[in-house]
Amino acid sequence: MSNDSWMIYGANGYTAQIIIKVAKKQGMEPILAGRNRNMIEELAEEHGLECSIFELGDSESVIQALKGIDIILNCAGPFSKTAETLMDACLKTSTHYLDITGEIDVFEHAHSLDEGAREASVILCPGVGFDVIPTDCLAAYLKEALPDAESLALAFQPVGSKVSPGTAKTAVEGAAKGGRVRKGGELVSVPFAYKTREIDFGRGSKLAATISWGDVSTAYYTTGIPDIEVYLPMSQKSIKRLRKRRKYIKLLALPMVQRFLKRRIDKNVKGQGESERREAKMILWGEVCNHVGKKVAARFATGDGYDVTAMGAVAAVETLMSNSMVGGFKTPSKLMGVSILDQLPGFTGIEMI
């Protein structure tokens, strides 16, 4: 591994603190950064690491903070508020950009910067956590198994896993935009839970409904498959509840409502402890279909989503440190290859079904 300097922005967040521990176990020394001076300095002292304090409101200050930094891992969500500023600064400072988002619009923005990133020899690779490493690799695997695939369905089932405060806030922002799928190569807005199907995650079929998930962006750039949907198992009752909320989508977008919901999250949502994460797992499923109706499906399991995120994010940093690559927008499987699955905690191997 090289001695490249790298930074974790939003280092005081729940997921970032898990990443710091994984990085330190591997002998890495990231610079811890963020806007909350007291929290960042305390965290840096605890881990014996350097720190950097800056906010994202002043683009020139961000550029100054990133000078001399080879790689930044953005862990400050919601990423709709942080990614664009950091990506733009990275193109000016020749800093590779990684983050752990699952937000469709962030992936799309990164892709729009592909040409500029190539010219700057900078890699932009959002989504190097549970969102979207496992599903992106599964999409790539299935595309190889059925090269003429025209549709892709992906799904995941959390088992004993809970969301962190940051993830919950991101979900609140995403809910205001409704559902999205990809049709004919284009992103298309659809109602919440507009489509359902039965999916076998390994213990019999479960009802699942479409959700708005990052893979409707990234899997297209990974595979070129024009029709993509992502599903989550839900009860019939939950699906009915989601469909009833369709008429309130405009209310969800109101700043007052967003602030109220995020305050509720601050008060009520806590991240899992290490012992809880050890007991949790994620089951991932995917299916491709070609123009004559031939289908190929596969599934596998990993450990808890936050542990997958920590290991995956650190692996992405290591990949950039160890390899010389052409700049531009990358998806996780394009950056690290499908074999990165072998490094993820709890990976069971891919089962064709």
N, C-alpha and C positions, 0 to 999 in steps of 0.2 A: 504494500500500500504506500502511496506517495504521502508527502507531507503537506498536501493541499490544505488550505484553511477553509473551514466551513462553519456556517452559522445556523442556529435554530432560532427563527423568529416566532414570538409567541411562546417562549420557552416555559412560562409559568402555567400553561394550560394542562389539563388532565392528561391528554394523550402525549403531549410533548415531554412531560416528566417521565413517562414510561420509556419514551425514545431515548432520553438522556441516560437512563440506567442501562439500556441495551448497548448504547454507544460506548459508554465507559467500560463495560465488561469486555468489549472488543478492543480496548486500548485506544479509543478515539477521544479527542478533546475538542468538542464543538464549542464555539463561542455562543454564549446564551444571550439572546436579545429580546427586546420587547419595549413597551412604552411605560410599564409600571416600574419605576426605578426601585422602589423598596423591595418588591417581590423578586425582581430579576437579580438584584445585587445579593439578596439573601440566598437565592437559589444557587448563584454562582459561588458564593462562599461555602455553602454546604457541599458542593461537588468539587471544589478546588479548580474552577474553570474561569476563563475570562468572560467578561460581559460587555454588552453594548446597549445603550439606552437611546432609542429614537422612536418618534411617531411617524406615521405615514402621511400626515397632512401636508407636509412640505417636501415636494419631490426632490429639491436640491439637497436637503438634509439626508434623505434616503440614499441618494447617489453617493454622498460623502461617506455614509456609514458602510456602504458596500464596496468601496474602493479597497482593493487588496484581498477581497473575499472571493474564493474560487467557486464555492457552492453555497447556496442558501436553501434551507429546508423551511418552508413557510408552514407553521402550525397554528396560525392565528385565524380562526374562523369567526363568523361566517366569511368565507373566502371571497364572496362577492364584494366585500368591503376592503380587502387587502391585496388580492392577487394581482390586479391590474397595475397598481402602483409599483409593486415589487418587480413584476415582469418588465415593465418599461425601464425601470432603473437598471435591471440586470443587463439589458441590451446595451446600455451605455457604459457599464463597468466590466463587461465580459465575465459576468458571473452566471454560472449555470443555475437554473431555477427548478426546484422540486417543491411539491406540496402534498398534503394528504386530503385534498378535497374530494367530494363526490358530486360537485355542482356542475350541471350541464353547461351553464353559461361560461364558467371559468375554463372548461375544456375548449369550448368554441372560441373564446378569446385567444387562448394560447395558440390554437391552430391558425387563427387569423394573423398571428405574428410570425408564422413559419419562415417566410421569406426574409424578414428582418433578422430573425435569429440565425438563419444560415449565413447571412452576410456578416453578422457579428461573431460567428463561430460559437454561439451560445446554445445550449440545449435547454428547452422548456419541456418539462415532463410533470404535469400535475397528476395527482391521483396515485401516489406511490404508497398507499396504505391499503386497508381492506377495500376501500373504494380507491382504485378498481383493480388491484393486482390480480386477485384470484379469478374474477369473472373475465377480465381481459385476456388472461392466459387461457382460460377455458374456451373463449371465443376463437382464439388463434388455433388452438388444438382441434376444435371441431371444423374449422375452415380447412385445415390440412386434411382432415378425414373425409370431407366432402367438398372438394374444390369448387364445384359449380353451385354451391348453396346460394339460395336467393332470400331465405328468411332465417332469422336467428331469434330464439327465445332463451332468455337467461332468468335464473331465479336463485334466491338464497333463503335459507331458513335458519334464523338464530335459535340456538338451544341454550337457555340459561344465561343469555347475554343481555345487558342493559345499555342504554345509551348514556353518553357523557353529557354534561351541560352544553358544551360547544356543539355537539352533534344535534342535540335537541333544538338549539337556536337556529342552526342551519336548516333543519327540517321545517321550522316555523316560517322561515323566509321562502323556502321552496314551495310550501303549500299555497302561498299567495299567487303562484304562477300556474297552478293547476298541473295536470298530467301532460307528459310528452312521450312520444314514440318516434321511431324513424320509419318513414314510408317513401319508397322510391328514391332513397338517398337523402331525403330532406327531413328535417325535424318538424314534427306536426304536433300542435296542441290538441289534447283530447281531454275529456272530463275525467275526474277522479275515478279510479276503478272501472274504466269504461269497458274492460274486457276481462273475462275470467276463463280459467281452464283448470283441469286436474293435473297435478304434478306429483310424481313419485320420488320423494326424497330418500327412499330406502326403507320405509316402513309403511308402505301402502300409499294410495293416492290421497292428496290433500287439495282442497280448493285454494286457488291462488288468484290474485287480481293484479292488474297492471299498476305499476308505480312509476313515478318520474325519477329515473336513476341515471347516473353518469355514463353508464355503458351505452345508452342510446346515442351518445356522442362518440366515445372512445372506440367502441367495438366496430363502428363504421370505418374509422381511420386505420384500425388494425386489420380488418378483414375485407373491407369493400362490400360487404353484404348490405343490400339496400333497405331491407325491412327488418327492424330490430325492436323487440319489446322486452321489458324486464318485469318480473312478477315477484310477489311476496305472498306467502301463505296467509290467509285470513279466514275467519269464520264468516258464515253468511250474514250474521248480525253486524259484523264490522264492515262488511261490504255495503250493506244497506245504509249504515250510518254515514259512510264516506259519500255515498251517492246523494244522500239528503243534504250534505254540506256543500254540494256544488253551487247552490244558489247564493252561498255566503262568500264566494271566493273574492269578490271585490272588497268586502269588509276586511278580509284577512290582509289585504294589501295596505290598509290604512296605517300610517305611522303610529297612531295612538293605540291601535289594536296590537301591532307588532311589539311596541314597548311593554304593553300590559302582559302579553304572553311570555316575553323574555324575562320580565320580573318574576313571573310565576316559576319559570324554569330555575332562575337563580335561587329561589326559595326552596324548591321541592326536589330538584334533580341532582343527585350525587353520583359520582363515578364509582365503579366497582373496585373492591379491594383485590389484592393479588390472589388470595385463596378463591374468591368467587370467579375470577377470570380463569383459573386453572380448571374449574369444573365446567366451564362453558365451551361451546363449539359452534361452528358455522357449517352448514351443509349447502353445497353449491351444485346447481344443476343447469344443464344447457342442452339445447336441441337445435339442429339445423335441418333445413328441408330444401330440396332443389325443385326445378320446374316440373318434374314428372312425379313428384310426391315422395321421393326417397328421403328417409329421415335417418339421422344419426344423433344419438343422445349419449350423454355422459354425466357423471356426478363424482364428487369427492367431498371430503370434509377437511376442515382446518381447525386450529384452536380458536380461542376467542378473538373477535374482530380487532380489539385494541392491541393484543399481543401480535397479531398478524401485521397490523399497521406499524408497530414499532420495529419489528424485524425487517419488514419490507422496505420501510423508509431508510433504515441504516444500510440495507443491501443496495439500495439505489445510490446512496452516497458513495459506497465502496466501488460500485460499478463505474461511476464517473471518475473516481480517483485512480482507478486501475486501468482505464481504457481511454484511448484517444478516439474521439468520434466526430463525425461531421455534425455541425450545429443544426438546429431546427427543432420543430415540434416533434415530440415522441410520445407514444403511449407506453405504459409500463412494460408490456410484452415486447415491444420494439426496442426498448432500452435494455432490458435484462434477459430477454428470452423466456420461453415457457418453462425452462428448467429452474427458474427462480422458485417455482412451486415447491421444489424439494427442500428449500431452505426455510419455508414457512412453518411455524410451530403447529404440530398436530396434523400435518398433511398426510392423508391416508393413501395417496396414489389415486390416479384417475381410473374409474370403473366405467366401461362402456356398457350401456343398457339398451 
